[in-house]
């Protein structure tokens, strides 16, 4: 008997249509607790004592998971999903913990705009990302915000302007990230979730962070995977008519 694939046909169709897919309860408590422990150790603080929270630290830039193979990007459950989607052609990229410290005095607002990744400094084209939380995130609790279906708008933009895929759109006078999203002001959704739930997101999906107006820190891990050809210039500049050309689904 062959090993069951992690995603069923309905989930794959949902991901392709909407550009994201929520998966419940992917990681067990042992995995989550090991991640919490190593991140609090890196922060030199603890959950129970807000006086120890390093509120100036949000993204743990250059964070090295301990041990390295414990990174979300290498997790066997994630790799099984990524391998299914790619047919084995996507390779681990980067990803760090992102913390949003609570600010319960603030009033929560849905961000009116977002961005697509790959253009933070240098151009890092990737195929898919995933985000998980180490503590439950309720509405207003610093959720990741995503715009369902916006990957289609970004795909249309790049088909029209293929040379812009290297990030040169950032130089255009009056540029707005809203060119990658049909409904920035109305379409955002909060990824409210339990610890250990995962959202998969297509690289072209518009997303953003949001304020944490809860009483508890929001710890998120994200990871991004590249196509194995991601260093080849011809691949980097190719905008396939079929968005799924380099996928197995
Ligand atoms: Fe982002």
Boltz pocket constraint, residues with backbone or C-beta under 6 A from the ligand:
constraints:
  - pocket:
      binder: B
      contacts: [[A, 115], [A, 116], [A, 117], [A, 207], [A, 208]]
      max_distance: 6.0
